Structures are given as structure tokens and as C-alpha cells.
Amino acid sequence: MGSPGTPTLLPCCLHRHHAHRNALKLSAYVCMLSVCDACCNLPYCVLQVLLSQVHRLRALVLLGRFLDMGSWAVDLALSVGIFPYVLKLLQTTSSDLRTTLVFIWAKILALDRSCQADLVKDNGHVYFLKYLDSPEPGIDNHNRAQAAFVLAVVCDQHAKGQALCAAANLLQVLLKWLRLLLPALTASSGNLLLVRWLCICLGNLCDNQPEMAAAAVRDGAADLLAGLLQAQLPELRAAAVFGLGSLIHSLPRQRGAG
């Protein structure tokens, strides 16, 4: 038998052992990603490391790099059960995880839009709304565009998502950023992607929602979108047309109108 003090030291030793092993795992996976485009075991291994607070950020960054390989990688990650873990992480307040989580969710929703229901069930949309409207200078507009994309998907033909986003003042946030970005918008601007997804998100938010569409027009949304109809980039013009079309189509019908 060991000394009486040995049992109390064992958990601490085991903790250090597991932490060291997880760190080695992550380092090995980074090397695998750098030399191999088809690391099929990576999502399951990262899933294990996500349980460790110490290595969570590194694991998320690694997961993001893996998902960026294409739709097959996103499908594989979802198939091994990554979804409930990244959904749970939206309840954390850790600022260092936010940009990576937004990127991961953008990748997931680009492939599987059915996840929108699970996302709003636990008020996950609020996470992306706060990120989009965050005043922190460390968040660039490319990252904000990813958050706008997530919110656009949440509202896409999804009445519950539209209602919850409306209640969280998404309309005011979208109009605020459009007013901020449009005056200085040029073809070489780094804000084009964000403006595009703000327009699409606005359209999805108001689609088939007469009260929301009326509120958007009343607050100047139509004028802002109309100002983009002469934009140089066709992607911006298309986004503006989509937004305007959703507003016009969704406005309350006047009595006696055909």
C-alpha cells in the first residue's frame, strides 16, 4: 500500500496527465491538418477535447479549420455529434471564443439550415445579434458579416425565428449598420460583404410579416435599399432588390386593394 497521502495526490496527477495528453492531441491534429486534406478522425477527437476548458479555444480553432475544408467536413462533424456542444457553447460569456464560434455556426448553417430551429430554441440568435452589434474594435466587418449571415438563415422562411429576432430588435440593428456603412461604401471597401448580408437579413426578417415590413418602411429601410440599386457590384444590387422585394411583397394590403 502507498502512504496515506497518496490518494489525495492522485486526482491532481491524473488531471495534469489528461491536460498534457489533450495538448499533445491538439498539436498532432494541427500537424495532420497542415499535411492532409482528409483527416476523417479529427471531428471525433476534437469533440473529446472540447470538454476541457483549458484547451477549448484551440479545439474550436482547429474545428473551424476543418469545417473550412468544405461541405463534406461539415457533414462529417455533424454526424459525430458536434452540434450539441457548439450549441451549448453559445451560453458562455467568454469573449475569446466568439469569433471562432460565429465562423463555425456560419459553416454549419450554410450546409444544414434545419439547425435554425434548435438555435432559436435556447435563444442562441441573441448571441449573434450581440456580436453583430458589438462596439468592440477587435471585431472586423468580415466577422460581422458571418453573424449577419447566421441571423439571415435563422429568419429564412422561419416564422418563429423572425418573431424572436424582431423581439430582440434585429430590425433596429440592421438599419443602424446600413446607415453607418452606406455613406462611405465604395467598390474597394471592406464592408461590401457585410452590407450584402444586412440587406438579405432585412429581407428575410420582413418576408411575409406585414407588421415588420411596415415598421421597416416607416423607419427608412426602403430608402436605404433603394440607394443601393445603382451600386457597381451586381451582388449588392441583387441583395438590395431582394430586400426591397420582400418589403413590398409583405406590406399590409389596403382594404379594397386587389
C-alpha positions in Angstrom: 0.0 0.0 0.0 1.1 3.5 -0.6 1.3 6.2 2.0 -1.8 7.8 3.4 -1.3 10.9 1.4 -1.1 9.2 -2.0 -4.9 9.0 -2.7 -5.3 12.8 -2.3 -2.5 13.4 -4.8 -3.7 11.0 -7.5 -6.6 13.2 -8.9 -4.2 16.1 -9.4 -1.7 13.9 -11.1 -4.4 12.5 -13.4 -5.6 16.0 -14.2 -2.1 17.0 -15.3 -1.7 13.8 -17.3 -5.0 14.3 -19.2 -4.3 18.0 -19.8 -0.9 17.1 -21.2 -2.4 14.4 -23.3 -5.0 16.7 -24.7 -2.4 19.3 -25.6 -0.4 16.7 -27.4 -3.5 15.6 -29.3 -4.2 19.1 -30.4 -0.7 19.6 -31.6 -0.8 16.4 -33.5 -4.1 17.4 -35.2 -2.6 20.7 -36.3 0.2 18.9 -38.0 -2.3 16.5 -39.6 -4.3 19.4 -41.0 -1.2 21.0 -42.4 -0.3 17.9 -44.4 -3.6 16.2 -45.0 -6.8 17.4 -46.5 -8.8 14.3 -45.4 -8.4 13.9 -41.7 -11.6 12.0 -41.1 -11.0 11.2 -37.4 -10.4 14.8 -36.4 -14.0 15.8 -35.5 -14.4 13.0 -33.0 -11.1 13.7 -31.5 -11.8 17.5 -31.2 -15.1 16.6 -29.6 -13.3 15.0 -26.8 -11.0 18.0 -26.2 -13.9 20.4 -26.3 -14.8 19.1 -22.8 -11.6 20.7 -21.5 -11.8 24.4 -20.6 -8.1 24.7 -20.8 -7.9 23.6 -24.5 -11.4 24.7 -25.7 -10.2 27.6 -27.7 -7.5 25.7 -29.5 -10.0 22.9 -30.2 -12.6 25.3 -31.7 -10.0 27.0 -33.9 -8.9 23.5 -35.1 -12.6 22.6 -35.7 -13.1 25.8 -37.7 -10.1 25.0 -39.9 -11.5 21.5 -40.5 -15.0 22.8 -41.4 -13.4 25.3 -43.8 -12.3 22.3 -46.0 -15.8 22.0 -47.5 -19.3 20.7 -47.0 -18.1 17.1 -46.6 -16.2 18.2 -43.5 -19.3 20.0 -42.0 -21.4 16.9 -42.7 -18.8 14.6 -41.0 -18.6 16.9 -38.0 -22.4 16.9 -37.5 -22.5 13.1 -38.0 -20.2 12.5 -35.0 -22.3 14.7 -32.7 -20.5 18.1 -32.6 -23.8 20.0 -32.8 -24.9 19.9 -29.1 -21.5 21.0 -28.0 -21.3 24.1 -30.2 -24.9 24.9 -29.3 -24.1 24.7 -25.6 -21.1 27.0 -26.0 -23.4 29.8 -27.1 -24.3 30.1 -23.5 -20.8 31.0 -22.4 -19.7 34.6 -21.9 -16.1 34.0 -22.9 -15.1 36.7 -25.4 -12.2 34.8 -26.8 -14.5 32.1 -28.2 -16.9 34.4 -30.0 -15.3 35.0 -33.4 -14.5 31.3 -33.8 -18.0 30.2 -32.7 -19.6 32.6 -35.2 -17.4 31.2 -38.0 -18.3 27.6 -37.0 -22.0 28.4 -36.9 -21.9 30.1 -40.3 -20.3 26.9 -41.8 -22.9 24.7 -40.1 -25.9 26.7 -41.3 -24.6 27.1 -44.8 -24.9 23.3 -45.1 -27.9 22.5 -42.8 -30.5 25.2 -42.4 -32.7 22.9 -40.4 -30.5 23.7 -37.4 -32.2 27.1 -37.2 -35.0 25.7 -35.0 -32.6 24.3 -32.4 -30.6 27.6 -32.5 -33.6 29.8 -31.5 -35.0 27.3 -29.0 -32.4 28.3 -26.5 -32.2 31.9 -27.6 -28.9 31.3 -29.5 -29.8 34.0 -32.0 -29.2 36.6 -29.3 -25.5 35.6 -29.3 -25.1 36.5 -32.9 -27.2 39.7 -32.6 -24.9 40.9 -29.8 -21.8 40.0 -31.8 -23.1 41.8 -34.9 -23.8 45.0 -32.9 -20.8 44.8 -30.6 -18.8 48.1 -30.3 -15.5 46.2 -29.8 -12.9 47.4 -32.3 -11.4 43.9 -32.4 -14.3 42.6 -34.4 -13.9 43.3 -38.1 -16.8 43.7 -40.5 -16.0 40.4 -42.3 -16.7 38.6 -39.0 -19.9 40.7 -38.5 -21.0 39.6 -42.0 -20.8 36.0 -40.8 -23.1 36.9 -37.8 -25.5 38.6 -40.3 -25.5 35.5 -42.4 -26.4 33.4 -39.4 -29.2 35.7 -38.5 -30.4 35.7 -42.1 -30.6 31.9 -42.0 -32.4 32.0 -38.7 -35.1 34.2 -40.3 -35.3 32.4 -43.6 -38.9 31.1 -44.0 -38.9 30.5 -40.3 -41.8 32.4 -38.5 -40.5 31.6 -35.0 -37.0 32.8 -35.9 -38.4 36.0 -37.4 -40.6 36.7 -34.3 -37.8 36.1 -31.9 -35.3 38.2 -33.8 -37.9 41.0 -34.1 -38.4 40.9 -30.4 -34.6 41.2 -29.9 -34.6 44.5 -32.0 -32.8 43.0 -35.0 -34.5 45.5 -37.4 -33.0 48.4 -35.5 -29.6 46.9 -35.5 -29.7 46.2 -39.3 -30.8 49.7 -40.1 -28.2 51.2 -37.8 -25.4 49.4 -39.6 -26.7 50.2 -43.0 -26.9 53.9 -42.1 -23.4 53.7 -40.8 -21.8 51.9 -43.7 -23.6 53.2 -46.8 -22.3 56.8 -46.9 -18.7 55.6 -47.2 -19.3 52.5 -49.4 -17.1 52.0 -52.4 -16.2 49.2 -54.7 -12.9 48.7 -52.9 -14.5 48.9 -49.4 -14.0 46.1 -47.0 -17.6 46.4 -45.9 -19.3 45.1 -49.1 -19.9 41.6 -47.7 -21.5 42.9 -44.5 -23.8 45.3 -46.4 -24.9 42.4 -48.7 -25.9 40.2 -45.8 -27.5 43.1 -43.9 -29.8 43.6 -46.9 -30.6 39.9 -47.2 -31.2 39.6 -43.5 -33.5 42.5 -43.6 -35.5 40.9 -46.4 -35.7 37.6 -44.6 -36.8 39.3 -41.3 -39.7 41.1 -43.0 -40.7 38.4 -45.5 -44.5 37.6 -45.1 -44.5 39.6 -41.9 -46.8 42.7 -42.6 -46.2 44.5 -39.3 -42.5 44.1 -39.5 -42.4 45.2 -43.1 -44.5 48.3 -42.3 -42.2 49.1 -39.4 -39.1 48.7 -41.6 -40.6 51.1 -44.3 -41.6 53.6 -41.6 -38.0 53.6 -40.3 -36.5 54.2 -43.7 -35.4 50.8 -44.8 -36.8 51.2 -48.3 -34.9 54.4 -48.9 -31.6 52.7 -47.7 -32.1 49.7 -50.0 -33.1 51.9 -53.0 -29.9 53.8 -52.6 -28.0 50.5 -53.4 -29.8 49.9 -56.7 -27.1 51.8 -58.5 -24.2 50.0 -56.8 -21.4 48.9 -59.0 -21.3 45.3 -57.8 -24.2 43.1 -59.0 -24.2 41.2 -55.8 -25.1 44.4 -53.9 -27.7 45.3 -56.4 -29.2 41.8 -56.1 -29.2 41.9 -52.3 -31.0 45.4 -52.4 -33.6 44.1 -54.9 -34.2 41.1 -52.7 -34.7 43.3 -49.6 -37.0 45.7 -51.4 -39.0 42.9 -53.0 -39.5 41.3 -49.6 -40.7 44.6 -48.1 -43.1 45.4 -51.0 -44.5 41.9 -51.1 -45.0 41.8 -47.3 -46.6 45.2 -46.7 -50.1 45.1 -45.3 -52.7 45.2 -48.1 -55.0 48.2 -48.1 -58.7 47.5 -47.9 -60.3 47.2 -51.3 -56.9 46.5 -53.0 -56.9 43.7 -55.5 
